[in-house]
Amino acid sequence: TISTGDKIDFRGPNGLLVYTGNGKFAIQPDKKSEAKVRKFKHMGMIAGGTAHPTDDTKCSLIFANQTKDILLREELEEVLKSHSDQLNLWLTLDKPPQNWKYSSGFVNADMMKEHLPPASNDVLIV
């Protein structure tokens, strides 16, 4: 059992996983292996955070969707309300409703320039 304040070391994932669309992934188990393409019907993901009170890392997210029924939108907006100094959230839709306050269309260079941090040694864009 892990308790609050315990320290853990972890690493991974190792290898390379590239989503190529339509349920297909190119999976390269390690740097020396050739990628193998596999198709899946369902993908599961695990994400976690440390919630360390002194962590002041900032996150800027451009979230692109086709329509306004955005997965976890309400939850993201709640985090934005309580942590506006650490989260920048921008949405873009292919088919926006009238009076949409965010962007429409594909993510483009202007949108990235306006809503993501500028390149520097201490900025990571994924």
Steps between C-alpha positions, in 0.01 A plus 500: 500500500624848413433778746495877453858625507654170382745528213480271200710460187342406171591495135339433169332456282787364299490479124290703262126497441356697209127522430459492122121531496196275472603291802847424366818543702862461391673344799878496529590308821847657518722729295666211313179317407293549189153641560208259464155630406207366702132592497297536819131562569550649845786686665543544875722765656619576849602850604611616838635801676679566822287799604803642672400834657823676400490382137440815294536336158271662245301310238356645179251280317346550157217247479363442148164330442238473228199605705429665837447170687861508623620216719562627857437863403321584825778342706770689307313826547471433876876447521545821302284692751697378799847505338491775238860588586612151395260392223433667168217331311401577142239312297443477128212334315450393141127573535460773763158619616402865467663730755790256554766693695795283396654412161356312207678272258827314524782588738729733306820697551320818610297309759811330637688830513215665691416218745821302557819619667782620275789261441775504761725258688246463780191446282383158381236468227343155459 
